[in-house]
Amino acid sequence: MLQGTGSSVGKSLLVAGLCRALTRRGFRVRPFKPQNMSNNAAVTAEGGEIGRAQALQALACGVSPSVHMNPVLLKPQSEIGAQIVVQGKVFGQARARDYQAIKPQLLPRVLESFSRLQAEADIVVVEGAGSASEVNLRASDIANMGFARAADVPVILVGDIDRGGVIASLVGTQTVLDADDAKMIRGFIVNRMRGDASLFDAGMRFIANRTGWAPLGLVPFFADAHRLPAEDAADLPRSTTPLGAKLRIAVPVLPGIANFDDLDPLRAESSVALLMLRDGAPLPPETDLVILPGSKTTIADLAALRAFGWDADILAHYRRGGRVLGLCGGYQMLGRRIADPEGIEGPPGETLGLGLLDVETVLRGSKRLASVTGRTNADGAAFHGYEMHMGETTGPDTHHPLVQLADSRMDGATSADGRVMGSYVHGFFQHDTQRAAWLTRFGATVIPKSYAAGIESVLDALAGHLESHCDIAAILAIAASGYPAAA
């Protein structure tokens, strides 16, 4: 199990790299994260949802993602509350304080999922959440030492040298942990080293001597990490403006942004300038396309969009002849009205939408989770993606759907002039044919490439990176110590 001295120290990336490295050695490997907090989710074959990072880690193992790889997923809905997803299905909602009392009920489900993965794998690579040293939350913990102790899994602690203070972070973690928890840690990795690695040789020795833990790697910064899907909004990449980019796409970044990996294939295109607008930054007048991405809190995010003044910017963009695409929650915002009579996202109520599509949405019913394939009606270009939403959208513009799904359903809507579009489908830019069709529509240069092959290439490079800078044999020995039958 890889635990961190803090959030965003690179645990997800290291787990993905180890999964690929060990899979290339012939092991049957599975990723596991007991509890994740992210609005960037993926749909599994069982029709459930897990954190996007675990779906990437499953890809690194060469297997399909399963709900058991991330049995507890928290999807923030406010500063203090979240939707709770257990083994892929919505379990309920809770404020942060109330969730602490719920966690002991979830530990058996977590251990059940872990046991299922153990039964089908030679090695399970587990990722902790946040910081191992959150002793204030230790009593009901299921994400870090609470899980490690319950499942008897040895721990490797990860620190991030790029943010500074890594020696104190690692040594300090041992200092504040309960003695029995500290005994679970067998080694440490220092991540994101820049510059001359030999300058930290003494630092590695100091940490090893002070803690008694094995030094397992000083990992240089992996420059291609940005080419892999980010785990959560804290890792959301900045704008990309390649020289000579033909297509200019602007994306207002709202507080509840979700499933923003929809944008990653566009970011990878050299003919696309992807502008991530933050904190009310004005919409550039030369923008060709505005994309409103998914949202976990559609009504609240629509209010934030107005507070930032982006509603006026988008309407002005449309009046200038620009185009707008809404995905899932962004699609709902483009309509005339959004109603939440059951209080699914917050207090029951309704709000006016942007009015660019002649549709209305009512948030109700169970969440739809499904992988889908189909074609866009405008050009017949193929795509594959997934649905992950609650709500029903109806109105005249749905009679001009954006896509036709393989199961004969129509999805989405298109305005009468064809310049405003929306769909509940996530991920269709990942399909190379579909992405090329959008680039062609805007006159951008199309350079044939496989987005999926690019991800595979980065995972292989990441595995080689860790093979070069980590003691894989020692890591395997630590893992075997937690599995007597395999020792």
N, C-alpha and C positions, 0 to 999 in steps of 0.2 A: 504494500500500500504506500502510495506517495502522498504525504501530507505536506502542507506548506507553512512557512513562518507567517504568511499573510495571504490575502487574496491577490490574484493576478501575478503570482510569482512564476507562472509558466507550467503549472501542474498538468493542465489539459494537453498541452503540446508535448510534454515529456512522456505522458502516458501513450499518446498516439504514436510517437516515435518508437517507444519500447515495444508497443504492440506489433508494429511493422517489423522491427528488428528481430523479435523473437519468432514471429510467424515465418520470416525468411529462413530461420534456423530449423524450421520443421516442426515447431511446437504448435499445438492447438491452443490458441490464445483467445481470451475474452476480456473486454473491458468492463469495469463496474464502477459506478459512483452511487453510494447509498442515498445521498441527498444532494440535489442540485437546485440552484436558484437561477432561473433564466427565462426570458420570454422568447428566446431563440430555440424553437423546438423542432423535432422531426417526427414524422409518422412512421410507425413500425408495421410489419406485415400482419400483426395481430389486430391492427386497427386501434392502437394506443399511441401515446406520445411520450417522448423522452427528450432530454436535452440534446441540442444539436451537436455538442462536443462528443457525446457518447455515440451518436450516429457516425461521426467522423472516425472515432476510435474503432468502431465495428468495421468500417471500411478498411482501416489499417490492418485489421485481422483477416480481411477477406471473407467476412460473414455478414449476413443481414442483421440489421439492428433489431433488438428485442426490448420489450418493456422491462425485462428483468435486468437489463444493463444499467438502468437508472430508476429504481423502484419508487423513489419519492422525488417529485419535481415541484418546486414552488415557483409560481408565476406571479410576480409582483403586480398588484392592482392599485396600490397607493404607496405612500411613504412608509406605512406601518402595517400593511396587510397584504395577503397573497391568496391566490387560488392554490389548493393543494391537489396534486395529481398523484395517485398511488397505483403503481403497476399499470400505468397507461391511462387510467380513467379518473375523471374528476371525483375527488373524495369530499371536498367541501371548501370552505373559505375560513380564514382565521386571521386575526391580528397577530402581530409578532409575539406579544406576551401570551396570548391564548394558545398559540401554537406550541409553546414550551410544554404545556400540559398534555398536548395531543401526541407528542413525539414517542413516548413510551408505548403507545398503542401501535405505532407504526414499525417498531423494531422487529417484531416477529415477521412482518411482511418483507422487510429488508433482508433478514436472514434467510427467509424462504427463497427469495430471488437469488441471493448469493449462492445458496446450496444448489440451485438449478444450474447455474453457470459452472460451478465446480464439477458437477457431474459430467459435463460435456467438454471439459477443457483440461489441458495439461497444466496451464497456469492462468490465473486470473490477475490482471493488473488493475488495482483499485486506486481510485482517485479520491482524496479527501476534499473538503469544502472549506473555503475561508482559511482561518488560522488554527493550527493545532493548539495554540496557547490561549484560546478563549475559555479560560477556566470559569468565567462567570456563567457559561452555558453548559459546563461539563456534566452536571447532574442528570440531564435528560438527553445527552448528546447521542445522535445516531450517525453523524457524518464523519467524525474523526476518531478520537480515542475510544468513544463509546462503542463504535462499531468494531474497531480493531481489537478491543478487549473481548467483546462478545463473540467475535468470529475467530479469535486467536490468530490474527494476521500480523506478521512483522511489518514494521514501518520504516520507510526511508524519508527523511525530512529534506525539503527543498527550500533553499533561500535564493533571493534575487539580488545579485551584486549590483545590477544596473541602477537600482533605486537607492543604494547606499545603506550602510549599517548592517551588512550581512553577517559579520562576525557576532555582533551583539544580538541580532535576530535569532541566529541559530543557538548560540550559547544561552541566551536569555530564555528561549523556549524550554530548554532542559531545566533551567532554574525554577520556572513557575509551575511546571507540570507536577502533578502527583507522582510520587516515586514509582509506583507500579505502572503508571502510564508512560513515564520516561523510559522504563525498561523495554517497552515495545519498540523503541527506535534503535535500529541496528546500524544505520549509516546515514550519510548526508550527501546531497548534491548541491553545488553552487551553480546557479543558472545565469545566463545572459552576460557572460564576461565579454568585455570589449578591450581591445588593445593587447598588450604583451601579457600573456597568461602567466609567465614565470614570475611576474611581480606579485602574484598572489600565492606563490608556493608556501611562504611563511604563514600566510593566513590560513591555508588549508591545514597545515601542521598544528597551528594554534588551536583551531576548532577541534581537531581530532584529539589532541592531548587534553584539552579542557573537558571534553564530553565523553571521551572513550568510544566515540562512534567511528565507524570506518569511513574514510573519504572515498566516495564512489565516483566522483567526477566533477571537473570544473568545465562547464559547458559554455563554449563561446556563443555569442548572440547568433541566432539563426535568421539570416536576412530574409529568407523566403516565407517566414511565418505568416506574413500578411496575405499570402496567396491561399491560405486555408480559411475555411469558415470560422468566424469569431464566435466565442462562447456566449458573450453577453454584450450589452450596450457599452459597458466600460471599455471594451476592446474594439468598438466600432471604428473602422479606419477613417482617416480624414479624406479630403477631396483628392482626386487624381486628375491631373490636367496634362496628358501627354502632348508633346509638341506636334502641332499640325492636326489635332483632333478635330473631326468634322462634326460630330454629334455632341451637343451640349445638353446634359441631363441634370436637372436640379432636384434635390431630395430634401424637403424640410424634415429635420430630425426632431421628432416629438418625444416627450418624456416616456410614453408607453410603447415606443417602437418595438415591434416584434417581427421575428422571422426575416430579419434584414439581410440574411444571406441570399435572398432573392436578387440582391444587387451585385453580388460578387462576380458573376460572369460578365457583367457589363464593365465592372471596374477593371477586368483583365484585358479588355479590348483597347488596342492602341489608338483606335479611331474615335474613342469615347472620352469626353471630359465629364467625370461624375462629380458633381458639386454637392457636398454634404453641408446644408445650411443649418447653422446652430444659433440658438439664442436670438432669433429675430433678424439674422443677417438678411439683407434684401435679396430678392430674386433678381439675378442679372438679366437685363433686358434682352440679351442675345440668346437666352435659353430656348432650346427647341422643344424639349419635353420635360414636364414636371411629373415626377412619380411620387404618389402618396403611398408609402409602404404599409405593411400590417401594423396593427395596434392591439395591445391587450386591454386598453381602456379607451375605446373609440370616442365616447361622448366627452370624457375629460380631455383627450388629446385634441378633439375638435375645438374645445374651449381654449386650449393652449395655442392652437394654430391662430385663432382669432386674436388672442392676447398679444401674440408676436407680430400681428399685422400681415401674416402670410395670406389670409383670405383675400385681402385687397390685391396683393401681388399676383395671386393665382388668377383672379378674375381679370386683372389688367393683361396678364400673359395670354389668357384666352381671347380677349378682345383684339389683341395684336395678331391673332391667327395662330397662336401656339397650341400645342396639344397637351393633354393631361391623361395620365393613367393611374387608376387607383387599384391597389391590391388588397383584398380582404377588408380590413378595417378602413383602409384608404378608399376603397370602393364605396363603402357605406357612407363615408363623409361627403362624397360627391353628389349624393342624392338630395332630395328636398327635405327629408325628415328622418330622424332616427328616434325610435321609441324604445324605452326599456321598462315596460310595465311591471315586470317581476323583480326589478332591482338586481339584475344579474351582475352589472358592473359597479353598482353603487346604489344610492337612493333611487327609487322608481321615479321615472319622469321621461321627458322627451325634449328634443332640441331640433332646431332647423339646421339642415345641412347646407352645403355650398350651392346647391341648386344647379349644378352643371349637368347632372343627369336627371331625367324625369323618372325617378324611382323613389321608393320609401322603404325603410328597413325597420323591422320589429325584432328586437333581441328576445328570443324565447326558444324553448325546445332544448333538446340535448345537443351536445357538441358533435359536429360531423368531422370524423377523422378517417381519411381514405386516400390511398394512392390513386392517381388518375392519369389517363393518357387521352389525347385528342388532337384536334386541329383548330387553328384560328380560322374563323369564317371568312375573313377578308382575303386571305391568300392561300388557305389550305396547308399552311406550314404545320408540321407535326410538333408535339411537345409531350413531355411527361412531367408530372408534378404531384402535388397533394393538396387536399382540402383540410383545413383546420379552423373551423369557425362555428359560431352560434348565430342564429338569426335567419330571417327570411326577407329577401329583397324582392319587391314586386313593383310594377309600373310599366308604362308604355315603352320605355327604352329597353326593357328586358326582352321585348319582341324583336330586338336587333342584338342578339347575344354576341359577345366577343368570341366565345369558343364553343365548339361542339365536342362533347366528351365521347369516349369510345362506347359507353353504355347507353348512347343515344340521348342523354340529357344535354340540354343547352345550359350555359352558364355565363353570367355577366351581362353587361349592357353596353350599348354604343349610342352616343347622341345622334340626332338627326343629321348633323353636318359631319359626323364621323371623326371629330377632333377630341372627343372626351370618351374614355373607355374605362371599364371596370370589370374585375373578375374576382371570384373567391379562390382561384387557383394560385397556389404558391409554386415557385421553382421553375416556371416554364422557360425562363431565360437560360437555364442550365442545358436545355436541349439545343444543340448546335444549329440545327435547321431553323428553329424558331427564332433564335437570337440573330442569325444571319438575315432573316426576313425583316426584322425590325431595323437593323442597320441599313439594309437596302432601301427600306421605305423612306428613310431620312437622307438618303444619298451618301451614307458613310461608306468607307472602304471596308470590304469584307475580305479578311484573310482567313482562309479555311483553317480551323483549329478545333481540337477536341477539348472541351472544358474538363470532362471527366479524366481524360488522359493526363491533363496538366496537374490535377489534384493527385493522381497516382504518382506522378513524377516527383512532386514535392514530398510526398510521404516516403518514397524511397530515399530521397536525398536526406530527409530528416533522420531516417533510420541509420544511414551511413554516418551522419553527423554524430549521433549518439554512440555508435559503435567505435568511432575514433576518439571520443572524449570521456566515455564512461567505462567503468570496469564491469562489463556485462556478465562475466563469469562470476564475479563476487555478488552481483545482484541476483543471479540465478541461485547461488548458494544460499543467500538470505531467504529467497522465496521458498526453496526446498525445505528450509528449517521450519516453515509453517505448515508443511504437508508431510508428516512422518512417512506416509506410504511411498512418497516420491523421493525421499532422501536417500 
